[in-house]
Amino acid sequence: MGFENGKILGFGCMRMPLLDRKNQASFDYTQIEAMFDAFIEQGFTYFDTAYTYHAFQSECAVKKALVERYPRDTYELATKLYLSKFKTKEEMEALFNEQLEKCGVEFFDYYLLHNMGQRVYKKCVDTDAFHFIKEKKEAGKAKNVGMSFHDSPELLEEILEKYADCLDFVQLQVNYVDMDQANVQSRKCLAVAQKYNLPVVVMEPCKGGTLVNVPEEAKKLMEEFNPDTSIASWALRFAASQPGVVRVLSGMGDMNQVMDNCSTFTDFQPINEEEQKVIDQVIEIINSKTAVPCTACEYCTAGCPKNIAIPQYFAAYNSIMRTSKGFSSQLVYYNNTVLNNHGRASECIECGKCEQACPQHLPIRQYLKDVAMKFEGMKKV
């Protein structure tokens, strides 16, 4: 079994710095390489990418910034099988080999079935995807295999009851806001993983930045309790303190985030009882002020026929819903995003592709109507 390295923090390669925000493949390699170097210099080794990240180019960027610059035994590389890409086992094989080539490695330390949920589970059963990754482990092409899961604890139970023997770990969305949220239910999913003795890798510990940019009232509570730690460290430590957790992924976008996150885990201290009381108060504040629980993963945008910048619009909408200030600046941001060749929220044709792709199972079409009403003066239908 893997995860022998005691360093809990993992580098999520989903939100790497870019030269042009409109081009997800315009990697700022100078900055990325410096960030990777700092991460490794402080004793951390786990890098997590996926076939789909950064407009399908994240694996190539990891190859250039990491694989081609470091000996193979100095880092751990995780990537994921794109479950929407294949229809047959032969296509799975071709995709796996393509990923090896894109990453420039002969094996993966961790290989996952990506974004597992009800929509793709049947396909995985029909194509025997669980045994496919198990065979890759047996062949030495993947040292550890698992799945990233975005669905109900009931479905997780159903899957693990049948396929736990094919998996070494599960990757779950865990953060202090989502522990008991109906659309995520992190607490129950963690319990299911424990039942089957599967270690947990945590994704979205800061909920796409939501738990970094908390409301001022929540920020004040945290800073008064401990002025010497960052807001992000609360979320990261909470996730790492949950039972069965062996890695916590953070999608770091600049050097300050790398240094802060590494500092949090260099001498990791679990959340204590008094800190948990503060977090409980913060949860109440955030829940009262968050209109759209979007994590900005951007899975929803790939198939949008109107090229609507869904996560960006939701972030702007949440920002003005949390405070009475800042509407003018967010309206300017919204209009500028439209001018950069993105469709308006009101241009949604309600095809539903976004909701099919959303790991959070959000009613995106309805939320877009709310956004349109707020920023465009549209009437709510």
N, C-alpha and C positions, 0 to 999 in steps of 0.2 A: 504494500500500500504506500501511496505517496504522502505528501504533506509532512515529511520528516523535518524540514526546515521550520524552526520555531517562529520565524517572522510572519506575522499574520497578514500584513498589508500586501495587497496585490495591485499592480498597475493596470487599470482598465484603459484599453486603447480605443475607446469609442469617441472621445472628445479631445483629440490631440490638437495642438495649436496649428493654425492655418495661416497662409499668406493672404488668402482671399476668402472671406466668410461665405461667399456665394458659391465657392468651388470646394467641395468637401475633400477633394484629392490634392489640393494645393498645400501640401505639407510644409511646415516651417522646420526643415530638418535640422537647422542649426540649433533651434530651441529644443526640439524633440530629443536630439542626441544628448544635449546637456542635461535634460531632465532624466533620461534613462541612466546616464552616468552617475548623477547624484543619487538616484534610487539604489543602484547597485553598490555604490561606494559605502552606503549606510547599511549594507548587509541584506537588502531585500532582493528577491529573485523571481517573483511570480509575475508574468505578463499575460494578460488576457485580451485576445482579439477575437474576431469572427469574420466569416466570409462576407457578410453584408455591411460591416462598419465602414464609415467614410466612403460611401458610394462604391462599395466593393473593393476598396483599395487599401484598407487598413493592414491586411496581411503583408502586402508589398512594402508598406512603410515600415512595418516591424522588421522585415527582412533587412532593409537598408540600414535602419537606425540601431538595430540590436544584433540580429543574427550574423551579419557580415562584419561586425565589430567586436564580438566577444566569443571566447571559446564556448563550445556547446554545453559544457558541464558547469557553466557559471550562471545559468539562468534556467527558469522553468517556463515553458511556453504552452499556453492553452488556446485552442480555437474550437470552432463549432461547425457542425454539419447543417447546412442551410436546408431546412425541412421542406421549403416550398419549391426547391430547385429540381428535385428528382422525381421520377415516377417508377423507376425500376432499380433493382439491386445493381445492375450494370452501370446505371447513371450515378448511383451512390459511389461506386468504386472510382469512376472517372472524376467525380467531384473531390473525393478524398485525395487522389493523386494530384489534382490541380492545386489543392491547398498545400500539400507538401512542397510543390514547386514554387508556389507564390511565397511561402514562408522561408524557403531555402533550407529546409531541414530534412532529415531522413526519418524522423519520428516526432510525435508530439508527446509532451509530458502529460497533458490532459486534453482529452477530446470529448466534446459534448454534443448531444442532440440539442439543437438550438430552438428556444422559444416553444417548448412543449406545452401544448394545450389541447383542448377538445378538437379544435379544427384540424390539427395535423396528427393527432394520436392514431386515428384510424389508418392513415397512410403508413405510419411507422409499423403498425401491426401487419398491414397487408404486404409491405415490402421487407418485413423482418429486420427493421433498422436496429432494434435493440441487440439482436444477435450479430448484426454486421459490425457494430462497434466492439462487441465482445471479441469477435474474431480478429479485429485489428489489434486488440491488446494481446491476444494469444500469439499473434505474428510479430510482436515487438514494435509495431508501428505506432502504438499509443500505450504509454505506460499505465495510465489511469483513464477510465471512461466514465462519463456521467451524463447528466442532462440539465439544461437550464429550464426552469419550470415557471410558467405564468398561468395559473388556473386555480381551481378550487382544491381544498384539502381532500375532498371526496374523490376527485379525479386522481390526485397524487396517490391516495391509498389504493385505488384500483390499479394504477400502473405498477406500483411497487409490489403489490401482492403477486403480480404476474412476472415482473421483470427485475426485481431487486437483485437477483443473482447475476444480472448482466451489468450492474452498475457499481462503481466504487464510491460515488458521491453524487450529491444533487446541489444545484445552484439555485438559490431562492432569493426573492426580493424580501429583504428584512430591514426595516427601519422603525423608529419609535412611533411614527404616525400610522404606519400600516399594520401594526401588530393585530389589531382587531377590526380593521376596515373591511367591510363586506366584500369588496371587489379584490382583496388581496389575501387577508387572513393569515398573516405571517406566523402568528403564534401557533395556530392549528397545523400549518404546513411544517413548522419546525418539529412539532410533536410527532407527526407522521414519519418524518425522516429519522427521528430518534427511535421510533418503534422498530424500524428496519435496520438500525445501527449504521446509518449512512452519514458520513461527515457532510457538513454543509459549507459551501462557499457562498458568501453573501454578495448580492448585487444591489445596486441602488440604495446604499446605506444613507445617503443624503437626499434621496428622492429627487434626483435630477437637479440638485441645487436648492430645492425648497427648504431643506433643513440647514442650509448655510445662510440663505437670505430670509431669515425668520422675521416676523413682525417686531417692531421696535419694543413692544411690551415684553415679548419673550426674550429678546436679546438682552434687555435690561436685567431680567431675572438671572440669566446665566452669567452675565458679567459681574453682577453683584455677588453671586455665590463664589465665583472664581475668575477674577479679572486677568489671570495669567494664561488662560487657555482659550483657544479659538472656538467659535460657534460650531465649526465643522467637527472638531474633536469630540464634542458631546455625541454627535450622531455616530461617528466611527466607533467610539468606545462602547456605545450602547449595543451596536450590532455585534461587535466582537465579544461582548459579555454574554451573549445568548448561548444556551447549551448546544453542544455539537458543532459549533462554528470553528472552522480551521483556517479560513481565509476571508478577508473583507476586501472587496474590490473598490477602488476609487478611480473614477474617470478624471484624472488630473489634467488640467489644461494650461498650467503655467508653473514656473519654478517655485513660486511662493506656495502653491498648493502642495507640491512635492515635499518641500522642506517641512511644512506644517504637518502633513500627514505622517511623514517618516518620524518626526519628533513625537507624535502621538503614540506610535507603536515601538519606538526604540526601547522604552521602559514602560510597557503597557500595564495599565492599572484598570481592572474592571470597574464598571459603574457601581458605586456603593448606594446604600439605602437612602441617604440624604440627597444624593444627586438624582436618584430615581424620583424622589418627590418633586424636585424642580422640573424634571422632564415631564412628569404627569401634568403639571401646570402649563408647561409649554405646549403640550398636545392639545389641551383645551383651547388655548389661544389660537393656535394654527387652524384647528378644525373650525373655529368660529369665523375665520377670515379667508379660508381657501375655497374659492368657487369651483375650480377645476383641478382635480388631483392628477395632473399630467406630470410625467417624469422626463419629458423632452427626449425620449429615445429616438424619435423621428421615424419609427417604423411606418407610421401612418402616411407619410408624405410620398413614399416611393411610387405608389400607384395612383396618386391623385390626378385625375385628368385635367383639373384646373390649376395644378401647381400651387395649391393653397398652403401657406406657411403655418400649418396648424399649431405646432408647439410654440412658435414665436408669438402667435396671436393669443394663445392661452396664457402665456407668461405675462404679456402686456395686460390682459384682462384681469388676471389674479393680482397684479401689482396695484391696479386702481381699485380693486375690490377690498384690498387690505387697508387702504388709507384714503382719506378724502383729498389728499394732495397728489399731485403728479399726473393728473389726467391729460393736461396739455402736452407734456413730454411723451406720454405713451401714445397719444393720438398722432403726434409727429412720427414716432417710431412705426406705428401701424401704417400710416400713409407712405412712408419711405420704403417699407417692406413691399407694399403693393407696387410702388414705382420700380422696384427691382425685379420686375417680371413675375411677381407672385399674384395669384388670384385673391380677390377680396373674400372675406368670410361669406358674404351674401351670394357669391358665385357658386357655392356648393350645389351640385346637382343631385345630392343624396344617393349616390351610387352604392355607398356602404363599404367600399374597399378599405377605407381608413379604419372602420370599426372591426373589420375582419382581421386586420393586421395588429390592432392595438393590444399589447400584453396586459393592459389594465382593464380591458373590456369596458371602456368609457363610451357613453352615448355621444360620440363626437359630433354627429350631425346636429343634435339639439344644442350642444354647447356652441357650435358655430353660429347658430341663430342668435344666441345670447350675445356673442361677440359682435355680430353685425348690428344688433340693436344698440349696443353700447357705443361702437365706434362709427357706425354709419347712419344711425338714426332709424334703422329698420324696425318695423313692428314685429313683435314676437308672435310666431304662429303656433 
